[in-house]
Every structure is written in structure tokens, then in C-alpha cells.
Amino acid sequence: MKQHRTLSTRQEKAAENELFAAILSLESIAELRAFFEDLCTPAELEAITDRWSVVPALLEGTPYREISHQTGVSVTTIGRVARCLTHGAGGYQIALKRQKQ
């Protein structure tokens, strides 16, 4: 997070909600890809993709080091995703459930 915020907490939340609304307005993978390529640096997009890519292996119980070896994703990142799967806001589970439908 930025150290010197110029927006109030309420303004920050409104900006965040506008971002999420913009994402919800997109209608295809191509539109999402274009938006995220504009929004994120290549490294940020790679980090997001890395996090999502290890979720299935974590749910299967694959050891962190094996996931790291198979994917090239750091053990630290894998641990962060694992914590979110067990103690996060539930977003991964919602997305996984909806993908299966």
C-alpha cells in the first residue's frame, strides 16, 4: 500500500468499488485480458496468475515444494495462497465453485 494516501478511507472504498464494477462489466475472457493487461504490469499479472495456478494443487494436498518444482512459483507465494484458502475472505472458493457450474 502507498505510504502517503491522498484519499480518505471512504474515497478509497468508492474507488475500489468502481474498479470491481468495471471488472464485472466485462463480458468475455478477451475483454478481461485486455483490461488486466492495461491495468497491471506484466509482473503483477504474472503474480496473480501464479497465485491462481497453484490453487488446484493445494486443494489436492500436494506438498508446497512439489508445487514449486512443478510450477516455478515460490514456496512463499504458495504458502500465502494456502493461508488465503483456509483463512481468507473465501474468494478462491467462490471462483472455484462458479467455474465448476
Secondary structure by P-SEA (a helix, b strand, c coil): ccccccccaaaaaaaaaaaaaaaaacccaaaaaaaaaaaccaaaaaaaaaaaaaaaaaaacccaaaaaaaccccaaaaaaaaaaaccccaaaaaaaaaaac
